[in-house]
Amino acid sequence: MANWRKSSYSGPDDGNECVEIANSPTHVAVRDSKVPTRATLTFPTTAFASFLEALKESAREL
């Protein structure tokens, strides 16, 4: 998974206060942008999509 990208909400300057994600057809990988050489979490694409939908729903309720 070589195409890592940061959120547009990652902050000013170099945006090191965020996580990065990378996609494959079957998985999404997540890593800390401050220490990208450390551990990476990998999730099935469908599980990650459900997680994002739950976050959006939670944000709407605030």
PyMOL Python script that loads the backbone (N, CA, C, O; Angstrom):
from pymol import cmd

cmd.read_pdbstr("""\
ATOM      1  N   MET A   1       0.847  -1.179   0.000  1.00  0.00           N
ATOM      2  CA  MET A   1       0.000   0.000   0.000  1.00  0.00           C
ATOM      3  C   MET A   1       0.889   1.237   0.000  1.00  0.00           C
ATOM      4  O   MET A   1       1.274   1.731   1.060  1.00  0.00           O
ATOM      5  N   ALA A   2       1.205   1.722  -1.155  1.00  0.00           N
ATOM      6  CA  ALA A   2       2.163   2.812  -1.264  1.00  0.00           C
ATOM      7  C   ALA A   2       1.528   4.189  -1.379  1.00  0.00           C
ATOM      8  O   ALA A   2       2.233   5.183  -1.202  1.00  0.00           O
ATOM      9  N   ASN A   3       0.258   4.300  -1.659  1.00  0.00           N
ATOM     10  CA  ASN A   3      -0.375   5.599  -1.879  1.00  0.00           C
ATOM     11  C   ASN A   3      -1.023   6.135  -0.612  1.00  0.00           C
ATOM     12  O   ASN A   3      -2.248   6.158  -0.494  1.00  0.00           O
ATOM     13  N   TRP A   4      -0.198   6.563   0.333  1.00  0.00           N
ATOM     14  CA  TRP A   4      -0.706   7.104   1.590  1.00  0.00           C
ATOM     15  C   TRP A   4      -1.175   8.529   1.373  1.00  0.00           C
ATOM     16  O   TRP A   4      -0.573   9.277   0.603  1.00  0.00           O
ATOM     17  N   ARG A   5      -2.263   8.911   2.061  1.00  0.00           N
ATOM     18  CA  ARG A   5      -2.752  10.280   1.975  1.00  0.00           C
ATOM     19  C   ARG A   5      -3.304  10.720   3.325  1.00  0.00           C
ATOM     20  O   ARG A   5      -3.770   9.909   4.126  1.00  0.00           O
ATOM     21  N   LYS A   6      -3.238  12.027   3.550  1.00  0.00           N
ATOM     22  CA  LYS A   6      -3.719  12.620   4.789  1.00  0.00           C
ATOM     23  C   LYS A   6      -5.051  13.301   4.546  1.00  0.00           C
ATOM     24  O   LYS A   6      -5.388  13.657   3.417  1.00  0.00           O
ATOM     25  N   SER A   7      -5.788  13.473   5.601  1.00  0.00           N
ATOM     26  CA  SER A   7      -7.044  14.200   5.545  1.00  0.00           C
ATOM     27  C   SER A   7      -6.792  15.664   5.221  1.00  0.00           C
ATOM     28  O   SER A   7      -5.747  16.214   5.566  1.00  0.00           O
ATOM     29  N   SER A   8      -7.749  16.286   4.563  1.00  0.00           N
ATOM     30  CA  SER A   8      -7.655  17.726   4.326  1.00  0.00           C
ATOM     31  C   SER A   8      -7.807  18.501   5.640  1.00  0.00           C
ATOM     32  O   SER A   8      -7.544  19.702   5.680  1.00  0.00           O
ATOM     33  N   TYR A   9      -8.225  17.828   6.701  1.00  0.00           N
ATOM     34  CA  TYR A   9      -8.367  18.438   8.018  1.00  0.00           C
ATOM     35  C   TYR A   9      -7.134  18.217   8.894  1.00  0.00           C
ATOM     36  O   TYR A   9      -7.209  18.413  10.107  1.00  0.00           O
ATOM     37  N   SER A  10      -6.013  17.819   8.320  1.00  0.00           N
ATOM     38  CA  SER A  10      -4.857  17.422   9.118  1.00  0.00           C
ATOM     39  C   SER A  10      -4.088  18.583   9.717  1.00  0.00           C
ATOM     40  O   SER A  10      -3.121  18.355  10.443  1.00  0.00           O
ATOM     41  N   GLY A  11      -4.469  19.791   9.448  1.00  0.00           N
ATOM     42  CA  GLY A  11      -3.843  20.931  10.105  1.00  0.00           C
ATOM     43  C   GLY A  11      -2.918  21.710   9.193  1.00  0.00           C
ATOM     44  O   GLY A  11      -2.655  21.313   8.058  1.00  0.00           O
ATOM     45  N   PRO A  12      -2.433  22.820   9.706  1.00  0.00           N
ATOM     46  CA  PRO A  12      -1.566  23.689   8.910  1.00  0.00           C
ATOM     47  C   PRO A  12      -0.165  23.100   8.749  1.00  0.00           C
ATOM     48  O   PRO A  12       0.163  22.057   9.314  1.00  0.00           O
ATOM     49  N   ASP A  13       0.641  23.796   7.967  1.00  0.00           N
ATOM     50  CA  ASP A  13       2.041  23.427   7.732  1.00  0.00           C
ATOM     51  C   ASP A  13       2.139  22.050   7.100  1.00  0.00           C
ATOM     52  O   ASP A  13       1.570  21.811   6.035  1.00  0.00           O
ATOM     53  N   ASP A  14       2.863  21.139   7.755  1.00  0.00           N
ATOM     54  CA  ASP A  14       3.064  19.821   7.144  1.00  0.00           C
ATOM     55  C   ASP A  14       1.997  18.817   7.544  1.00  0.00           C
ATOM     56  O   ASP A  14       2.052  17.670   7.102  1.00  0.00           O
ATOM     57  N   GLY A  15       1.032  19.203   8.359  1.00  0.00           N
ATOM     58  CA  GLY A  15      -0.099  18.343   8.695  1.00  0.00           C
ATOM     59  C   GLY A  15       0.278  17.086   9.444  1.00  0.00           C
ATOM     60  O   GLY A  15      -0.260  16.015   9.164  1.00  0.00           O
ATOM     61  N   ASN A  16       1.189  17.194  10.389  1.00  0.00           N
ATOM     62  CA  ASN A  16       1.645  16.008  11.117  1.00  0.00           C
ATOM     63  C   ASN A  16       0.772  15.637  12.300  1.00  0.00           C
ATOM     64  O   ASN A  16       1.180  14.812  13.118  1.00  0.00           O
ATOM     65  N   GLU A  17      -0.397  16.207  12.419  1.00  0.00           N
ATOM     66  CA  GLU A  17      -1.287  15.905  13.539  1.00  0.00           C
ATOM     67  C   GLU A  17      -2.472  15.074  13.074  1.00  0.00           C
ATOM     68  O   GLU A  17      -3.609  15.349  13.456  1.00  0.00           O
ATOM     69  N   CYS A  18      -2.226  14.090  12.275  1.00  0.00           N
ATOM     70  CA  CYS A  18      -3.327  13.342  11.684  1.00  0.00           C
ATOM     71  C   CYS A  18      -2.902  11.902  11.428  1.00  0.00           C
ATOM     72  O   CYS A  18      -1.756  11.515  11.657  1.00  0.00           O
ATOM     73  N   VAL A  19      -3.836  11.147  10.960  1.00  0.00           N
ATOM     74  CA  VAL A  19      -3.524   9.806  10.476  1.00  0.00           C
ATOM     75  C   VAL A  19      -3.509   9.835   8.956  1.00  0.00           C
ATOM     76  O   VAL A  19      -4.052  10.749   8.335  1.00  0.00           O
ATOM     77  N   GLU A  20      -2.888   8.836   8.369  1.00  0.00           N
ATOM     78  CA  GLU A  20      -2.863   8.676   6.923  1.00  0.00           C
ATOM     79  C   GLU A  20      -3.555   7.367   6.594  1.00  0.00           C
ATOM     80  O   GLU A  20      -3.547   6.433   7.396  1.00  0.00           O
ATOM     81  N   ILE A  21      -4.150   7.300   5.419  1.00  0.00           N
ATOM     82  CA  ILE A  21      -4.754   6.052   4.976  1.00  0.00           C
ATOM     83  C   ILE A  21      -4.246   5.693   3.591  1.00  0.00           C
ATOM     84  O   ILE A  21      -3.812   6.550   2.821  1.00  0.00           O
ATOM     85  N   ALA A  22      -4.312   4.409   3.300  1.00  0.00           N
ATOM     86  CA  ALA A  22      -3.988   3.888   1.975  1.00  0.00           C
ATOM     87  C   ALA A  22      -5.012   2.808   1.657  1.00  0.00           C
ATOM     88  O   ALA A  22      -5.383   2.016   2.524  1.00  0.00           O
ATOM     89  N   ASN A  23      -5.462   2.782   0.414  1.00  0.00           N
ATOM     90  CA  ASN A  23      -6.488   1.823   0.000  1.00  0.00           C
ATOM     91  C   ASN A  23      -5.922   0.744  -0.914  1.00  0.00           C
ATOM     92  O   ASN A  23      -4.978   0.973  -1.671  1.00  0.00           O
ATOM     93  N   SER A  24      -6.513  -0.411  -0.824  1.00  0.00           N
ATOM     94  CA  SER A  24      -6.353  -1.464  -1.822  1.00  0.00           C
ATOM     95  C   SER A  24      -7.781  -1.904  -2.142  1.00  0.00           C
ATOM     96  O   SER A  24      -8.712  -1.451  -1.477  1.00  0.00           O
ATOM     97  N   PRO A  25      -7.983  -2.758  -3.120  1.00  0.00           N
ATOM     98  CA  PRO A  25      -9.355  -3.186  -3.412  1.00  0.00           C
ATOM     99  C   PRO A  25     -10.052  -3.888  -2.239  1.00  0.00           C
ATOM    100  O   PRO A  25     -11.280  -3.871  -2.155  1.00  0.00           O
ATOM    101  N   THR A  26      -9.288  -4.497  -1.345  1.00  0.00           N
ATOM    102  CA  THR A  26      -9.907  -5.270  -0.269  1.00  0.00           C
ATOM    103  C   THR A  26      -9.656  -4.739   1.132  1.00  0.00           C
ATOM    104  O   THR A  26     -10.338  -5.156   2.068  1.00  0.00           O
ATOM    105  N   HIS A  27      -8.695  -3.827   1.309  1.00  0.00           N
ATOM    106  CA  HIS A  27      -8.335  -3.348   2.642  1.00  0.00           C
ATOM    107  C   HIS A  27      -8.027  -1.858   2.643  1.00  0.00           C
ATOM    108  O   HIS A  27      -7.715  -1.255   1.616  1.00  0.00           O
ATOM    109  N   VAL A  28      -8.129  -1.286   3.853  1.00  0.00           N
ATOM    110  CA  VAL A  28      -7.701   0.088   4.099  1.00  0.00           C
ATOM    111  C   VAL A  28      -6.691   0.023   5.231  1.00  0.00           C
ATOM    112  O   VAL A  28      -6.945  -0.594   6.266  1.00  0.00           O
ATOM    113  N   ALA A  29      -5.545   0.659   5.032  1.00  0.00           N
ATOM    114  CA  ALA A  29      -4.513   0.707   6.060  1.00  0.00           C
ATOM    115  C   ALA A  29      -4.494   2.102   6.674  1.00  0.00           C
ATOM    116  O   ALA A  29      -4.727   3.095   5.985  1.00  0.00           O
ATOM    117  N   VAL A  30      -4.217   2.171   7.970  1.00  0.00           N
ATOM    118  CA  VAL A  30      -4.188   3.430   8.708  1.00  0.00           C
ATOM    119  C   VAL A  30      -2.879   3.482   9.494  1.00  0.00           C
ATOM    120  O   VAL A  30      -2.472   2.495  10.108  1.00  0.00           O
ATOM    121  N   ARG A  31      -2.220   4.654   9.470  1.00  0.00           N
ATOM    122  CA  ARG A  31      -0.996   4.836  10.256  1.00  0.00           C
ATOM    123  C   ARG A  31      -0.937   6.256  10.793  1.00  0.00           C
ATOM    124  O   ARG A  31      -1.623   7.149  10.295  1.00  0.00           O
ATOM    125  N   ASP A  32      -0.117   6.456  11.807  1.00  0.00           N
ATOM    126  CA  ASP A  32       0.086   7.762  12.425  1.00  0.00           C
ATOM    127  C   ASP A  32       1.044   8.570  11.554  1.00  0.00           C
ATOM    128  O   ASP A  32       2.139   8.099  11.246  1.00  0.00           O
ATOM    129  N   SER A  33       0.654   9.772  11.155  1.00  0.00           N
ATOM    130  CA  SER A  33       1.509  10.575  10.281  1.00  0.00           C
ATOM    131  C   SER A  33       2.773  11.052  10.979  1.00  0.00           C
ATOM    132  O   SER A  33       3.746  11.398  10.308  1.00  0.00           O
ATOM    133  N   LYS A  34       2.786  11.081  12.314  1.00  0.00           N
ATOM    134  CA  LYS A  34       3.979  11.505  13.045  1.00  0.00           C
ATOM    135  C   LYS A  34       5.063  10.429  13.050  1.00  0.00           C
ATOM    136  O   LYS A  34       6.252  10.744  13.099  1.00  0.00           O
ATOM    137  N   VAL A  35       4.661   9.180  13.002  1.00  0.00           N
ATOM    138  CA  VAL A  35       5.612   8.060  13.025  1.00  0.00           C
ATOM    139  C   VAL A  35       5.194   7.000  11.999  1.00  0.00           C
ATOM    140  O   VAL A  35       4.754   5.914  12.375  1.00  0.00           O
ATOM    141  N   PRO A  36       5.328   7.308  10.729  1.00  0.00           N
ATOM    142  CA  PRO A  36       4.823   6.409   9.691  1.00  0.00           C
ATOM    143  C   PRO A  36       5.535   5.060   9.601  1.00  0.00           C
ATOM    144  O   PRO A  36       5.020   4.137   8.970  1.00  0.00           O
ATOM    145  N   THR A  37       6.693   4.934  10.212  1.00  0.00           N
ATOM    146  CA  THR A  37       7.397   3.650  10.161  1.00  0.00           C
ATOM    147  C   THR A  37       6.942   2.680  11.245  1.00  0.00           C
ATOM    148  O   THR A  37       7.343   1.516  11.241  1.00  0.00           O
ATOM    149  N   ARG A  38       6.116   3.143  12.166  1.00  0.00           N
ATOM    150  CA  ARG A  38       5.592   2.262  13.210  1.00  0.00           C
ATOM    151  C   ARG A  38       4.439   1.425  12.685  1.00  0.00           C
ATOM    152  O   ARG A  38       4.217   1.344  11.477  1.00  0.00           O
ATOM    153  N   ALA A  39       3.732   0.824  13.571  1.00  0.00           N
ATOM    154  CA  ALA A  39       2.646  -0.103  13.242  1.00  0.00           C
ATOM    155  C   ALA A  39       1.581   0.518  12.349  1.00  0.00           C
ATOM    156  O   ALA A  39       1.285   1.710  12.431  1.00  0.00           O
ATOM    157  N   THR A  40       1.027  -0.310  11.511  1.00  0.00           N
ATOM    158  CA  THR A  40      -0.073   0.056  10.622  1.00  0.00           C
ATOM    159  C   THR A  40      -1.266  -0.832  10.949  1.00  0.00           C
ATOM    160  O   THR A  40      -1.123  -2.046  11.097  1.00  0.00           O
ATOM    161  N   LEU A  41      -2.427  -0.230  11.058  1.00  0.00           N
ATOM    162  CA  LEU A  41      -3.656  -0.993  11.253  1.00  0.00           C
ATOM    163  C   LEU A  41      -4.285  -1.229   9.883  1.00  0.00           C
ATOM    164  O   LEU A  41      -4.342  -0.318   9.057  1.00  0.00           O
ATOM    165  N   THR A  42      -4.752  -2.435   9.647  1.00  0.00           N
ATOM    166  CA  THR A  42      -5.371  -2.774   8.371  1.00  0.00           C
ATOM    167  C   THR A  42      -6.770  -3.321   8.623  1.00  0.00           C
ATOM    168  O   THR A  42      -6.970  -4.187   9.474  1.00  0.00           O
ATOM    169  N   PHE A  43      -7.743  -2.795   7.862  1.00  0.00           N
ATOM    170  CA  PHE A  43      -9.135  -3.180   8.015  1.00  0.00           C
ATOM    171  C   PHE A  43      -9.716  -3.614   6.676  1.00  0.00           C
ATOM    172  O   PHE A  43      -9.323  -3.083   5.637  1.00  0.00           O
ATOM    173  N   PRO A  44     -10.637  -4.561   6.680  1.00  0.00           N
ATOM    174  CA  PRO A  44     -11.361  -4.854   5.442  1.00  0.00           C
ATOM    175  C   PRO A  44     -12.098  -3.583   4.984  1.00  0.00           C
ATOM    176  O   PRO A  44     -12.589  -2.815   5.811  1.00  0.00           O
ATOM    177  N   THR A  45     -12.168  -3.376   3.692  1.00  0.00           N
ATOM    178  CA  THR A  45     -12.790  -2.167   3.141  1.00  0.00           C
ATOM    179  C   THR A  45     -14.211  -1.968   3.652  1.00  0.00           C
ATOM    180  O   THR A  45     -14.591  -0.846   3.989  1.00  0.00           O
ATOM    181  N   THR A  46     -14.993  -3.023   3.715  1.00  0.00           N
ATOM    182  CA  THR A  46     -16.383  -2.887   4.166  1.00  0.00           C
ATOM    183  C   THR A  46     -16.464  -2.461   5.633  1.00  0.00           C
ATOM    184  O   THR A  46     -17.337  -1.674   5.997  1.00  0.00           O
ATOM    185  N   ALA A  47     -15.577  -2.965   6.465  1.00  0.00           N
ATOM    186  CA  ALA A  47     -15.571  -2.584   7.879  1.00  0.00           C
ATOM    187  C   ALA A  47     -15.167  -1.120   8.039  1.00  0.00           C
ATOM    188  O   ALA A  47     -15.741  -0.405   8.860  1.00  0.00           O
ATOM    189  N   PHE A  48     -14.193  -0.675   7.267  1.00  0.00           N
ATOM    190  CA  PHE A  48     -13.753   0.718   7.349  1.00  0.00           C
ATOM    191  C   PHE A  48     -14.859   1.660   6.861  1.00  0.00           C
ATOM    192  O   PHE A  48     -15.069   2.725   7.443  1.00  0.00           O
ATOM    193  N   ALA A  49     -15.555   1.275   5.808  1.00  0.00           N
ATOM    194  CA  ALA A  49     -16.674   2.088   5.302  1.00  0.00           C
ATOM    195  C   ALA A  49     -17.767   2.206   6.361  1.00  0.00           C
ATOM    196  O   ALA A  49     -18.335   3.283   6.541  1.00  0.00           O
ATOM    197  N   SER A  50     -18.066   1.119   7.060  1.00  0.00           N
ATOM    198  CA  SER A  50     -19.069   1.155   8.133  1.00  0.00           C
ATOM    199  C   SER A  50     -18.609   2.064   9.263  1.00  0.00           C
ATOM    200  O   SER A  50     -19.414   2.809   9.822  1.00  0.00           O
ATOM    201  N   PHE A  51     -17.343   2.013   9.602  1.00  0.00           N
ATOM    202  CA  PHE A  51     -16.762   2.872  10.641  1.00  0.00           C
ATOM    203  C   PHE A  51     -16.928   4.345  10.256  1.00  0.00           C
ATOM    204  O   PHE A  51     -17.351   5.154  11.082  1.00  0.00           O
ATOM    205  N   LEU A  52     -16.599   4.695   9.014  1.00  0.00           N
ATOM    206  CA  LEU A  52     -16.739   6.082   8.566  1.00  0.00           C
ATOM    207  C   LEU A  52     -18.190   6.546   8.599  1.00  0.00           C
ATOM    208  O   LEU A  52     -18.469   7.679   8.992  1.00  0.00           O
ATOM    209  N   GLU A  53     -19.104   5.690   8.195  1.00  0.00           N
ATOM    210  CA  GLU A  53     -20.523   6.048   8.239  1.00  0.00           C
ATOM    211  C   GLU A  53     -20.981   6.290   9.673  1.00  0.00           C
ATOM    212  O   GLU A  53     -21.757   7.212   9.929  1.00  0.00           O
ATOM    213  N   ALA A  54     -20.510   5.475  10.605  1.00  0.00           N
ATOM    214  CA  ALA A  54     -20.861   5.663  12.015  1.00  0.00           C
ATOM    215  C   ALA A  54     -20.303   6.989  12.539  1.00  0.00           C
ATOM    216  O   ALA A  54     -20.970   7.670  13.317  1.00  0.00           O
ATOM    217  N   LEU A  55     -19.091   7.363  12.123  1.00  0.00           N
ATOM    218  CA  LEU A  55     -18.524   8.652  12.527  1.00  0.00           C
ATOM    219  C   LEU A  55     -19.343   9.811  11.985  1.00  0.00           C
ATOM    220  O   LEU A  55     -19.613  10.776  12.698  1.00  0.00           O
ATOM    221  N   LYS A  56     -19.736   9.714  10.725  1.00  0.00           N
ATOM    222  CA  LYS A  56     -20.547  10.777  10.113  1.00  0.00           C
ATOM    223  C   LYS A  56     -21.876  10.914  10.853  1.00  0.00           C
ATOM    224  O   LYS A  56     -22.324  12.025  11.133  1.00  0.00           O
ATOM    225  N   GLU A  57     -22.491   9.804  11.160  1.00  0.00           N
ATOM    226  CA  GLU A  57     -23.778   9.829  11.867  1.00  0.00           C
ATOM    227  C   GLU A  57     -23.611  10.451  13.255  1.00  0.00           C
ATOM    228  O   GLU A  57     -24.445  11.244  13.692  1.00  0.00           O
ATOM    229  N   SER A  58     -22.552  10.093  13.924  1.00  0.00           N
ATOM    230  CA  SER A  58     -22.271  10.654  15.250  1.00  0.00           C
ATOM    231  C   SER A  58     -22.062  12.156  15.161  1.00  0.00           C
ATOM    232  O   SER A  58     -22.543  12.897  16.017  1.00  0.00           O
ATOM    233  N   ALA A  59     -21.357  12.612  14.146  1.00  0.00           N
ATOM    234  CA  ALA A  59     -21.105  14.044  13.974  1.00  0.00           C
ATOM    235  C   ALA A  59     -22.404  14.796  13.706  1.00  0.00           C
ATOM    236  O   ALA A  59     -22.570  15.922  14.176  1.00  0.00           O
ATOM    237  N   ARG A  60     -23.324  14.195  12.963  1.00  0.00           N
ATOM    238  CA  ARG A  60     -24.603  14.835  12.675  1.00  0.00           C
ATOM    239  C   ARG A  60     -25.434  15.025  13.945  1.00  0.00           C
ATOM    240  O   ARG A  60     -26.213  15.972  14.051  1.00  0.00           O
ATOM    241  N   GLU A  61     -25.261  14.124  14.895  1.00  0.00           N
ATOM    242  CA  GLU A  61     -26.036  14.172  16.142  1.00  0.00           C
ATOM    243  C   GLU A  61     -25.513  15.211  17.115  1.00  0.00           C
ATOM    244  O   GLU A  61     -26.193  15.548  18.084  1.00  0.00           O
ATOM    245  N   LEU A  62     -24.325  15.720  16.874  1.00  0.00           N
ATOM    246  CA  LEU A  62     -23.756  16.715  17.811  1.00  0.00           C
ATOM    247  C   LEU A  62     -24.374  18.043  17.659  1.00  0.00           C
ATOM    248  O   LEU A  62     -24.008  18.980  18.369  1.00  0.00           O
TER     249      LEU A  62
END
""", "prot")
cmd.dss("prot")
cmd.show_as("cartoon", "prot")
cmd.util.cbc("prot")
cmd.orient("prot")
